[in-house]
Amino acid sequence: MGDKKIPYQLLGSCKGTDLVNLRYEQLLPYAQPYENAQDAYRVIAGDFVTTEDGTGIVHTAPTFGADDALVSKQANPPIPPMLVLDENQNPVPLVTLQGKFRDELPEVGGKYVKNEYFADGEAPERSVDVDIAIALKEQNRAFKVEKYVHSYPHCWRTDKPVLYYPLDSWFIKVTEFKDRMHELNKSINWKPKSTGEGRFGNWLANANDWNLSRSRFWGGIPLPIWRNETGTEEVIIGSIEELTAEIEKSIAAGFMTSNPFAGFKTGDMSEENYNLVDLHKNVVDDIYLVGKNGEKLTRESDLIDVWFDSGSMPYSQWHYPFENKEEVENQLRKADFIAEGVDQTRGWFYTLHAIATMISDDVAYKNVVSNGLVLDKNGQKMSKRLGNAADPFETLGKYGADATRWYMVSNANPWDNLKFDLDGITEVQRKFFGTLYNTYSFFSLYANVDGFTYSEANIPLEERPEIDRWVLSELNTLIKDTTAFYEDYEPTKAARAITTFVTENLSNWYVRLCRRRFWKGTYEQDKIAAYQTLYTCLKTVAQLGAPIAPFFMDQLYRDLTSVCESDASESVHLALFPKADESLIDAALEEKMHKAQVISSLTLSLRKKESIKVRQPLQRIMIPVLDAKDRAQIEAIADLVKSEVNVKEIELIDDASGILVKEIKPNFKALGPRFGKAMGGQIAGKIKSFQQEDIVLLEKTGQKEVEVNGNAIILTLEDVEITSSDIEGWLVANQSGITVALDVTISPELKKEGISRELVNRIQNIRKDSGLEVTDRINIVIQSQNEIDDAVHSNEKYIMDETLADDLTLIQTVDNGTIVEFDDIVTSIQIKKI
């Protein structure tokens, strides 16, 4: 009983069901229900009452609570609501529309039910609920009074408590259609699927009748219902033609003197004709009709729920059924897709679906994109009050619409909440748009030098180098995937696929590996093939990315086609969307090149870990192979990988068990969504028990079966993280089933070659800073010192070829040279244009 000791005696115990239908005395006998009062003050059962919160016994108020009203109606006999008759003999609650108790309650009549409803400074010291609690204690009718913290609805604008209040309303009998609505919903493609099957599906399965009327003056269409004073007769109007006819009857009966819509011509669908009619509340409230028995009919004062207007949109926008009837019924009423916030599952999504089901026995839309919320970078809801809202106009002004849109689309699915961070837009500008712009700049620089305008015939695919065939294969795979993503309403997957292609495949791989083809050699087939390939890639990227970045991609498209295609569309948005050419897709080549990319990435990450520059050659990398196919693929890309990561040898080993020790752990980010927390934990235990042979099998086949609770579970490489321990003199890394071990020992010969590569880099920078053209040839003078001399003598031809030098001289003192520093070397270099 807490700190206070209250004496009590235990006389017996019973279950809650034993108390059902017991009667009790009214605690405060101020008023009685105006009807069936004999059925009040009974104990009833409710499945929403629990013993976890409170005592397991709650007071029900069917007049003010939806759950209470439902459980009271379900009782046998029903519990009557606490309604009394007002001065006009109308049943009303004991609380007025102003939130005050009625005068039928002598001790609290005229008081607000909540202190928060008083004007500032006018609230009494004791709220009315405290007064009631005191009265109950004084009358010895309260066993214990205490404060209890619980959830209660509050107004989102004023933060004041909300008072639920019963009002008479008109309803649409949705319950007769809810099973069909639920069935039709299964044919809609929901993004995400869980919203359609879960939130929306559950809402449909438990749909109540639609409360159609609203007690407002502005903001909706007046209910087209006229009733007599006793409510025993009503007329529902379905058109202006019908209304004008009924008005004429009213005039004849003497209830009206003139027809306000007399000039309206039935069948004339012109705007001028409809401007003669005003159906707002202030107009139609002055229209009176005549009943069958000659009684005066007055319009119901309520308006129609504005969501009914929104839900009627597929029909009303075509003036159905008065115009376009056949077109609407056959085609126009059904949208390809709609997009709105997830809260519209009970709003627009619902009203569209309900009305289409009731009118057409069909869906109103084929696809739904249910938008999530834009939160601040910490995951908090943006609010002016909290000061964490991003100003959209400032954001667009600073970063541009395309970068902002690409960031938002690529960062999270439209239906997921987005943690909005301005730094993320900056990253998109730099990594994606910056990379794409630099790639175009590279292309245009050398295309202008060589006068490339795509005037030559296309170089046949079989005559192009493998690197061209690979990137064109990747490009057409991208077209295929991106088209499928867009058509399936997956813009995030499309944006990410385009980003990966541009940053990894096009810029970081194709352009970087093909640079020499653009700036070296004569303008012949190989260079033309390189230009044609890169042009095709850039133009296609512009077309694929246009739906997300319309301005940037249109500029890129027009910059490309204005020189190379005189007959091209004026804008990317007028061009046909690309279609994948299946004949250009080579899955085996893509797989092989992907392997080269992974091996190179792993090797470069190991170099970075050991702080060894890429310009410093290393002797070898060691790669365990899984089978003959794996060996053949790596052998085919060995020269490319060696050039890319600057190593002399690649050693392939069939059995690495005696050399490399691998470790495995579960990837909970993948296991959680697939199997859930409990199941994922059990699977994690299985993964941790894997032996070396289990890990090798998983890497080799890409999957492994395990048994959990009698169920066979297939694990893939995405479900685990595999690592390898470093061995002496080597660094080891794993990714995508590939293991790379890098020999980090640097011999004297390797050191010399590294110095020569550093010299080439510095000389190229001096060329650029001096304003030389990429084709200008030079003479080089370098300040002599032992390490540099040895490196130059061993690699003189390489240095001269790379820098377009005709002469290279080592002297003790270099006048007016450029000081260069790298590692522990300081020297001076001078170049002279020939």
N, C-alpha and C positions, 0 to 999 in steps of 0.2 A: 504493500500500500504506500510505498515511498517513505519519506521522512515522517509523515504524520501517521500515528497509530490510531486506527479506527476500530473499535471493538466490533466483532461480528461472530456469528455462530453458524456453522455449516449444518444445515438441516437435510440436505440431499443434493444430488446432481442429476442432470438430464442433458440430452442432446438438443441442438437447436431445433430439429424437426419436431421435438416433443412440445415446443412452445407455439408452433404454427396454429393460427386461428384462435389463440387465447385473446381475450379482450382486456383492455386496461382503461383506467379512468383518464379523461382528458386533463392534462396538466394545468393548463390555463383556460378555464371554461368561458372565454370571452365571446366566441362565436361558433356557430355550427354550419356545416355544409348545407346549402339551400336545398339539396335533394339527397336522398338515401343516406341521411346522417346516421341511421341505425347500422350501416355497414362500415362506418369509420372506427378508428381506435382499435384495430386488430393487429395481431402479429402475423406477418407474411414472410415468405422465403424469397431471397434474391441471390443469384449466383455471383453478383458483383461484390458481395459483402464477404470480407475475409477476416481471419483472426490475426493476420500478420500486422495489420494496421488498426489500432484501436481495440475495442472490446469484442468485436464480432456482432455488435448490435448497433444499428444506425436508425436515425429518424428519417422517414421518407416525406418528401414534399412534392406530390405529383403535380402541383400547380406550377412549380418552378424548375423542375429537373427532368431531363429527357429519360434518364434511367429510372428515376422514381415513377414517372408517368407510365412507363412501359410495364414495370413490375406491378404497379397498382391495377392496371387494366387486366393483367394476366391472372390476378387473384380471383378466387371464386367464393363469394361474389366480389366484383371489382371494388376497390377502395375509392370512394368519391373524392374528387379534388376539393380543397377548401375554398369554395367560391360562395359568395353571399350576393344577395340581390341589391342593386343600387336603387336610387330614387326612381329610375325608369323601369325597374323590375328586370334589369339585365344582369346576368351573373358576372361578377367581377372578383378578382383576387383580393386578399386583405392588404395588398400593397398597391399604391397608385402608380400611374405611369411616371410620376415624378420621383419614385423611389421612397415614398413615405407610407407609413402604416395608416390604414383607414381609421375613421373615428369609431368603428365597431369595437376597436381594441382600446378600452378606456385609459389604461395606464401609459400606453405608448403611442396612441393615435396622434397623427400629425408629425411624428418624428421620422427623420431619415433612418433607413435600416442600416446604413453604414455612415460612420463619421466622415468618411472621405467625400461624401456627397455635399457636405456643408460648404458654404463659401469660406474663403480663407479667414481665419480668426473667429468664426462663428460656431465652430464645433464645440459641444459640451465636453466637460472634463471626462464624464463617463459616457461611453457609447451605449446604445440601446440594448445590445446583447449583454453588457455588464449589468444593466438594470434588470433585465429578465433573469439573469443568473442569481442576482441578489434576491429577487422576489421568490424564486423557487427554493432557495435555501431558507428564507424566512418562513415559508409555508411547509418546510420539511419535506419537499418533494424532489430534492436533488441529493443524491448520495455523495457525490463528489464533484466539485467544479475546478477545472484546471485549464490552463492555456495549452493548446495543441497546434503545432505547426503542420500545416497540410497545404497541398497545391490548390490554388483557386484562380479562376480566369481573371485577367486584368486587361483593360483597354490598352492597346499598343501605342496609342497616342498620348493619353493622359496618365497612364499607369494607375488609374483608379479601378476598383473592383467592378466587375461586370455583373449586372443583375438580369438573370434570365426571366422572361415574362411571357405569359400565355396570351396569344392574340388569335382571333378568328382569321382564317386564311382559306384561300382557294388552292386546291391541289390538282396535279395531273396524276392519274392513277398509274404510275410507273411500275408498280408491283405486278401488274398484268403482263408486262413486257420484259421483266428483268431476266428471265431465263433465256429469252431470245437475244437480249443484249449481251449476256454473258457468252452465249454460243458464237455470235458474230464477232466478238472481240478476239476470238482465237485466230481469225483470219488476218488480223492487223499485224504488221511488222513493227514491233515496239523497240525503240532504242532508249534505254536498255530494255531487254526482254523481261527482266525482273519486275519492272514497273507495270508492264501490261499484264503479266500473269499474277503478280503479287498485289501491289497497291491498288491498281485500277480493277483488276479482276475480282479482288475481294470486295471492293466497293460496289461493283455491279451485282455480285452474288447476294449482297445484303442490302440492296437498294431499297429505300423507302419511297413513298409517294413524294412527288416533287412539289414543294411549297412554292406556288407560282406568284402569289400576291405580295406586294410590298406597300407599307403604309408611308408613302412619301408623296411629295408634291411634284418635284422635278426628277428627271433622271430615268424615266422609263415610259413605256407605252401604256396608256390607261386600259384597264381590263374592259373588254367589249361586252360587259354583262350588265343588264338592267333588271332590277327586281322590284316587286311590290313591297309595301311597308311591312307586311307580315313575313316576308321571305318565302311565301308558298308558291310564287311563280317567278320565273326568270326567262329572259330572252338573251341569246348569245348571237352577236352580229359577226358575220364572216366577210363582209366587203363594204365598200363605200356605197355601192349600188343598193345593197340590202338596207344600209343605214338610212339613206335618203328616202327609200320607200317607206320605212317605218316612221320616219319623221313626218311624212305626209299624212299617215294615219293619225299621228299624235296631233297634228294641226286640226284635222277633221274632228277629233275628240275634244278639242279646246284646250289641250295641255300646252301647246306651243302656237305662236302667232305667225311664225315664218320659218322657212327652211334655210339654215345658214349655208348649205351646200347646193342651193338651187341651181347654180350655174354649172355644176359638174355634169359632164357628158359621159355616160357609160360607154365604154369601148374606145374612148379617146385616150391613148397612152402618152400623150405629149406632156412635157414638163409644165407647160402653161396651164393645161387642164388640171393637173394635180396641185398646182400652186393655189387653186381655188379652195382647197380643202386643208383645214388645220385640225388635227386630231389630238392636240395637247389637252391636258387635263382641264385647264381653265376654260376651254371651249366645250368639250364634250360633257362636262359636268352640268352645263346649262341645257343639255338636250334631254327631253323627257319622252318616253315612249308609252304606248298604251297596251295593256294586257288583253288577254282573250275575253276577260269579263268586264273590260272597260276600266280597269284600275290603272292608276298612274304608276309608271315604272321609273325608278331613279337609278342612275348608273352607280354601280359599286365604286366606292371612293378610292380603292387601292390601284396601284400601278402593277404592271407585269414585271417580274424579275428581269433585270437587264441581261442576265445570262441566257434568258430565253431568246432575246434579240441576237446574241452572239451565236447561240446554237442553231438559229434559223438561217444563218448567213448563207449556207450553200443554196438555199431556196430563195430567200428574200432578195438577194443581190440580183437575181434574174427576174424579179417581179412574178415569181411563181405563186399561184397557178394561172395568173391572168395573162402572162406572156411566157414564151419560150417553154411551154409545158413539155413538149416532146423531147426537146434538147436536154432539159434539166433531168427528166426521168431516165433518159438513156445514157447521159454522159456528164453533163456539167455539174451535177450536184456532188460528185465524188472527187476529193482532192488527192493528188499523188502523195503529198506529205504535208504535215503541219508541224510547227515547232513552237513550244511554249515551256514555261517553268513547270517543274514537277508538281507544284501546288494545283495545277489545272486539271489533275486527275479528278478533282471534285468540282471543277469549274468548266472551262471551255471544252476540254476533252470529253467530259461527261455529257454536257448539254448537246454538243454536236452529235455524239453517238446515240443519245436517247432519242432525239428528234428524228434522226435518219432511220432508226429502227422502227419507230412508231409510224412514220409517214411512208417509208420506202422498203421496210424490211431488209435493210442493207446497211453497210458501213458508210460513214461520211468521209473517211480518209483511209488510204491504204498503208501509209507509213506515219509514224510519230517519232519526232525527236524531242525528248523530254529534257529541257535544259536544266543544268544544275545551277548552283549559286556561284557568284564571284565573291570570294572572301579575301581578306587581307593576307599578307604573306605568312602570318602566324596561324591562319585558319580561323580567324575571328570574323564575324559578320561585319561588313562595312557599315559605318554609321556616321552621320555628321556629328552626332552627340559625342561619340567616342573619338572623333578626329582622325579616324583611320581610313577614310574614304579617299579613293584616287579620283581626281578630277578628270573625266574623260576627254574634255576639250584640251586641257593642258597636256595630257598624255599624247593625244593625237597630234597636237601642234609640235611637240618635242620629238617624238619618235616616228610619227607617220602612221597612217592607217594600216598599211600593208604589214609592217613589222609587228604592230600591236596585234593584228588579226592572226598572223602566222604564229606568234607566240601563244596566243590563247587557244588556237585550234590544235597546235602540235603538242602543247603541254598537257592537256587533259581532254578526254572525251567530252563532247558538249553536254552529256547527261551527268557527268561527274562534277563535283564542286571544284573550282579552280582557286588555288592559293595565288593570288595576283601579286607579282613582284616586278617592279620596274627594272630591276637588274636582269630579269629574265628576258625582257625585250631587248636590252642592250646586248645580251649574249646572242639572241637571234639575229640582230643586226650584224654582229661581227662574224658569227660562225656560218650562218646560212647566206644572208644577203651579201655580206662582205666577200665570202668565198665565191659566190656566183658572179658578183660584179668583177672580181679579180680574174676569174676564169674567162669572162667575156673580154676584159681588157687585154689579157694575154693573147687571146685569139685575134682581136682587132689589130693589135700592134703588129704582129707578124703577117696577118692577112693583108694589111695595107702595104707593108714592105714588099711583099711578093705580088701584090695586085690580084689577090684571089677574089673572084666574084661568083664562083660556082658556075662558070661558063663551060667548064670541061664536062664531058660525059662522066656519069658515075663510075668510079673504079669498081669492077666486079668484086663481090665479097670474097670469092676464093683467091683473088689476087692481092687482097689486103693482108697486112701482118696480123698475127694472132691477137695482139693487143687491141686492134681495131675491131676484129670479129667479137672479141670478148665484150668490149664496152657497148657495141651495138646489140649484142645478146642481152646484156643487163638492161639496156635502154628499153628494149621491147618487152622484157619481163616486167619492167617498171610500168610501161603503158598498160599491160595486161592487168597487173595488180591494182594500179591506181584506178583504172576504169571500174574494176570490180568493187573497190572500196567506195568510190563515189556512188555507184549504183546501189550499194547496200547501206548508204547513209553512214559511212565510217570515215568522215573527213580527217580525223586524227591519224588514222592509219595511212591515209593518202599523204598527208603533210610529212609524216615521219619517213615514209618510203622515199619521197622526193628529196627530203633533206639528206638522208643517208646516201642516195645516189650522187647528189651534187658534191657533198663534202668528202665522202670516202671513195667512191668509185671514179667520179669524173675528175675532181680536182686533185685529191691526195694520191690517186693511183694513175689514172690515164694520163693526165696532163703532165704530172711530174715525171713519169717514165718516158714520155714522148717529147720532152722539151727539145732534145737535140734534133728531132725530125723537123721542128719548126724553124730553128735558127741556124741549122747547119745544112750543108748540101745544096744542090741545085734544085730548081723548081721542076721536079719530075714526078713520076707516079707516086712514089712513097710519100713525098711531102703533100701532094694533092690529096691523097687518101687521108692523110692526117687532118687536113683542113676540112674535107668533106665530112669526116666522122665527127669532129668536134663541133662543126656548124650544126649538123643534124641533132646532136645531143642538146646543144644550147637552145635551139628552136623548139625542140620537143619539150624540154623542161619548161619553157615559157608557156607552152600550151597546157601542159599538165598542171602547172601551178597557178594559172590565171583565175580559177574560181576562188582561190584563197588570197592571192596577192594581185588583184586586177590591175593596179597602176604600174607597179614595177615590171610585171611580166609583159604588159602591153608595150612599155618602152623598150624592153629587151627584144621583143618580137619585131617591132618596127625598126630598131637599129640594125638587126640582122637582115631582115628581108628587104629593106630599102636599098641595099647594095647588091644582094645576091639573088633576089627574086622580084623582078619588076611586076609580075602578074600575081603576086601574093595578096592576100586579103589586106584591107586597109588597117585592120586592127586584129589582135589575137582573139578578141571576142566575136569577130565575124568569121574566123577561120573554123574549119571543121575540126572536131576533137580527134586526136591521133588514134589510129587503130593499130593494134599489135600485129606485126608480121611474124607468124609462128615459124616461118622458114629461117628466120634470123636468130631464133632462140636455140642456144646450144647448152643444155643443162650440164653436160659433162664438162664443158669448158668453164662454165661459171663455177662449178664445184671445185675444179682444179685451181682456178684463179683465187677463189675464196680461201683455199688452203694456203696459197702464197701470201695472201693478205694477213691471215691469222699468224702464220709463222713469222712474217716480218714484224707484225705488231708485237708479238711476244718477245722477239729478239731485241727490238728497239726499247721495249719496257725494261728489259734486263740491263741494257746499256745505260739507260737513265738511272736505274737503281744503283749502278756502280759508278755513275758520273763519268762514263766513257763516251766521248763525242762520236757521232756517226762518221765523221771524217777520219777517225782513227781506225785503220783496218784491224780486224781480229782474225785469228787463224781458222776457227771452225765452230760450227754448231752441230749438236748431236740430236737426232730425232728418232724416237722409237716408232716403228711402222706396225700397223695392225695386220696387214695382209698384203698380197701381191699387188692388188689394185692401188692400195695406199702408197706402196713403194713406187709404182709406176707414175702415179700422179705427182709425187714429190720430185722424182727424178726429172720429170718434164719441166718443172718450174724451178729447178735448182739454180740455173744461171741467173734467172730473174731475181730470186731471193738473195743470192750472193751479192749481186749488184746493189740491191735495195738496202741491205743491212751491212754491207761492206765487210764480208767475211770471205776467206779464201776457199774453205771447204764445207761441205755438208755431209756428215756421216750418218748413214741410216743403219739402225740396229733392229734386228728382229726380236730379240729377247732382252728387255731392259730390267728384268727382275733382279739381276745381280748388281745392277748399277744404280737404278733409281728406286726410291721408296716413295710410294704414293699414299696420300691420306685422303679420306672422303668424309664429308659432313653434309647433313641435310640442308637444302635450300628452303627455308620456311616460307619465304615469299611466294614460292611456287606451290609448296605442299598445302599451305593454309587454304587458299581459295579452292583447291581441288578436293581436299578431303576433310576440311574443318579442323578445329583446334584439337579435339580429342583424338580423332583418327590420325591426324598429322603427327601427333606426339608418338603414337605407337609405331608409325612407319619410320619416324626418325630413329627410334631405337633399333630397328632392323638395319637401317643404313649404317649406323655407327658400328655394327657388328660385322660389316663386310671385310673379307680378307683380300689380299692382293689380287688373287685370281678373280674374285668377284668384280673388283674395280676394272681389271683389264677387260673382262667380258662385257661390262657395261659400256666401256669406251669403244670396244670393237663393234658391238651390235647396235649401240645407241639405246638399248633398253634392257631391263632385267625384271623378272617376275619375283615377287615376294608374297608370302602368305600372312595375312593379318586377320585375326578372329575368324579363321576359316574361309576368308575371301582372298582370291588371287588378285593382286594389285600389280599393274605394270608401271615400273618406274622408268623415266627417261633421263637423259643428261641434264635437262632443265630442272629436274627435281633435286639435283645434288651439286655440290661444289667439290671439285677434285684438285688437289695441290700435290706438289712433289717437293721433297726436301733437297736443299742445295747439297752438292758434294764438293770436296776440296778442289779448288781451282776452277770450279764451274758454278754458274747460276742457273736455276731451273724455274720454269713457269709452265702453266697449263691453261688451255682455253679450248672449248668446243671439241673435246676429245683429242686434242693435239698437245704433245709435250715437247718443249724445246729446252735443251741444255746448252748454255753458251760458255765456251772456253774464254776466260777473261785475261789470260796470260799474254803480255805484249812483249814480243821479241825485239831486238835491235832493228831488224829489217822492217818489221811492222811499224816501229817508231819513226823510221825515216820516211816511210810512205805516208804516215799520218802528217808529218811536218810538211811534206810536199803538197798535200791536199789543203792544208791550212794556208800555204802560200798562194795556191790557186784562188782560194776564196778571197783572200785579201787583195790580190791583183784585180780580180773581177770587180770588187767594190771600188777600187781606185779608178778603173775604167769608167764605171757608172758615174762616179762623182766628178770625173773630168769631162763628162758630157760626150763621150765617144759613142759613135754609132755601133750597133751590135756587129757590123761587118768590118769595122776598122781594124787594121793590123798594127802591131806595136813592137817596139824594142823594150827590153826589161833590164834594169840594173838593180842588183840586190847587195846590201852590205854584207860582207863576208864574215862568217864565224863558223866554228867547227861543226856544230850540229846542222846548221843550214847548208854548209858546203857539202857535207856527206849526203844529205837528203837530196839536194839539187843534182849532184853528180849521179846519184842512183836513179833519179826520176826526171831527168832533164827533158826528154821528149814528151813525156806526159804533161809536164807543166806548160811547155810551149804550145802543144796542140790545144790544150784546154783554154788558153788565154789568147789564141791567135797571135803568137809572138814569132817574129822572124829571128830574133837574137836574144840571148839571155847571158848577162855578164855578172860575175861576182867580183867586187872590189872592196878595199878596206874602208873607204870613206865615200859616202853618197851625198853629194850636194843637193840641197833643195828636195830631198826625198820625203816620202810620207812614212812617219813612224808607225809601225804595227807591232802589236803585242799579242801573244797567245801562249798558253801554258806558262813556262818559265823562260820564254824566248822574247827578246826585244831586238828588232832590226829596222832597217830603213829601205824603202823600195821606191824606185823612180821608173815611170813608164813614159815612152815617147811615141806619138803617132807617126807612122811611116808615110 
